Every structure is written in structure tokens, then in C-alpha cells.
Amino acid sequence: MRAGLAAIAVLALCVTPVAAQGKTKPGAVPQSVAALEMCETFAAGDVLAVEAAIEKGWDAYDDGGESPYVRSYSGSKDLPGIGYATMFALIESYPNLTFGYCRVDVSDVTGNADGQVQAIQNLDRYEGESIQNGDGIFASLAGTDDKNRLLLTHLAQNTFVIQLSIITPKAETAD
């Protein structure tokens, strides 16, 4: 009898870590959220955005700028479950603010991307409204704590788009 109880106890100890691992293992970040996070990095004006994008598997490039006040970037990556994405980012510097813009386009959705707009809407850092109709799924969002973050995303006519603008006021300098 004791041998049977000991065997059950040993078996329970062996199984418990596996069960616990399944419960604590974080889920994968949806591809739309990962693409948005990359856009946030660029649109925020992060000087290491190209390196961060390359590290995340993007083919990313600094396209230079047409003036000292403008920088532009481009990139591309296959987003599993959505399709081949192209990205364009632009940073414009003004006397009192910086305007950052990033757009990700998947012009030929290859997977079932229906949940991708919803995954972005579910983020706590954005709030807004959405419309779902016969034309597609559309969301217009703003930053929850930072109203200078403006986000549009949609899935319509076999196209998935993320369009992010970040307006960052510059610190005022003393005269």
C-alpha cells in the first residue's frame, strides 16, 4: 500500500511542473500587435528603430531625408497568418514638436486575419471606436494615456492596414 502511495506521489511531482508550465507560459503576440509595436518604435522617433526592426526580422532601411528636419524609413516582412507587409515611417521635426508617422500595408491578405484588428483594439493603451460592416472591419483609436497617439487600422477588401501618428511636444527651452 505504501509503495502504491509513494508511486502516486512521485508521479504527481513529475506531472505538476508540466501542468504549471502550460498555465504560466505566455501566449504569442498577435502579428498585428507585433507590427504595431514596430510602428510605435519608428513613429516615436527611436534612433535605434532600424536596428530594432532588423532584430525582429524586418528588412528595414533608413531612407534618409529630404531635409535635416525629415527622416524616412522603409521595411518589409512576412507576417504569418496575414501576409507580406510593407512599412513606411516618417519623422518630421518642427520647432515645437516632432511628428512621427508609420504605416504598415498588407495588400494581399493570405491568411485569416479577421482577429487582427480586434487584437489591436484589445490593447489597454488604446481606446476608441470601431465599425464592422459588409466592407470590412475598421477601428479609429487614440492613446489611452497619451492622446497624441492616433491610430487607424482596418481589414477590408483583402487588405490589412495599420496607420499610426505620434505627435511629441518638444520641451520648451529657456531664453
N, C-alpha and C positions, 0 to 999 in steps of 0.2 A: 504494500500500500504506500509506504514511504517512497519507494522507488518511483511509483507512478506519479505522486505529487511532485517529487523532485524533477521528473522529466517534464511535467506540465509547467513548472516554474521556469526551468531553463528555456523551454520553447517560448513562453511568454516574454522572457527577457530578450530573446532573439528577434521576435516579431515586433515588439514595441518600437525600437528605433526606426524600423522601416515604415511603420504606420505614422509615426511622428514626422518623419521626413516628408511624407506625402502631404501632410496638413500644413507644414510650415514653408514648403517650397513655393516661392513666389511665381505667379503666372507670367507668361511672356507679355511684353509690352506690345499692344496692337501696332501694326505697321504705320497706320495713320498718325498715331501719337508719337512714334519714333521720328517720323518725318516732320511733324510739327515741332518737336523738340529741337531738331536740327535747324529749322527755320527760326526758332526763337534765338538760337545762338547767333545766327547771322544777323537778324534784324536788330538784336541788342547791340550790335557793333563790336562783338568779341573779336579782338585782334588775332586770336588763335582759332577762329571758326573754320578755316580751310583745313587746318591740321586735325581738328576735332571731327570734321566730316570725313576725311580720309580714314581716320581711325575707325569710324563707324561703317566703312565700306562704300562710301560715296566716291565717285570720281569728281573731285572738286577742284576749282581753279579760281585764282584771283585774276579777274579780267582787267584790273587796273581801273582807271577812271578818266573821265574827260576833263577833269579839273582837280585841283588839290582838295576841293570840297565834295567830291563824289568818288565813291569806290563801288565797284560792282563785282559780283561773283557768280559763278555758274557751277552746276554739278548735275550728276545723274546717277541713278541706282535702280536696280530691280527691287521692287517692294513685293515680297512673296504674298500671294493672295490678292494683290491689287494690280500690279503690272509695272511696266518700265516708267520711271518717274524722271522728269527733268526739273531742275530747280534754278531759279534766278533770284539773286539778292542784290539790293542796292542800299547804300548808306549815304545820305546827304547831310552835310554839316552846315548849319545856319548859325548866325551869331548867338541866338538864344536857345537853340535846341538841335537835336540830332533826329533825323527821320530815318528809320530803318524799315525796309520792305522786303518781304520774301514771298515767293510764290512757288508752289510745287504743283506740277501738272502730270497727270497720267491720262494721256489722250486716248488710250485703248485699254480699258479695264479688262484684265484677263481672268480674274478670279471673282469670287462672290464678295464684293466689297460693301454689301449692304450695311454691315455693322460698323464701318469705319468712321462715318460721320458721327454716329452715336457714341463711339469710343471717345471722340474729341469732346462732344457735349458733356460726357460724364466726368470730365476733369473738373476738380474743385476750383481750379484757378481761373476758370472762365464761366460766364453766365450770359444768358441772352435768350434768343427765341429761335424756333425752327419751324419749317414748313415741310410737310411731306405730301406730295400730290402726284398726279399722273406724270408730271415732268421729271420728278426726282426727289431727292432729299436735300434740303438747304438749311444752313444754320448761319445766323448772324450773332456774333458773340463779342463780349468785351471782357477785359481782365476783371476778376472779382475784386482784387485789392489794388489793381493798377488800371484805371480807366483809360490810360494812354496806350493800352494794348488792344488792338482792334483785329478781329479775326472773322473771316468768311470761309466757309467750307461747303462743298456740295458734291453730290454724286448724281449726275444727270447725263442722259444720252451717251452712256458708256464712257463718261469722263469723270475723273475724280480730281478735285482742286482744293488746295489749301492756300489762302491768301492772308498774310499777316502783316500788319503795320504796327510799329512801335515808335512812339514819339517820346523822346527823352529830353526833358528840360536840362539845360546846362546850368551849372552853379553860377550865380552872379559873382562877378569879381569886384573887388573894392576899387574905387577910382583913386 
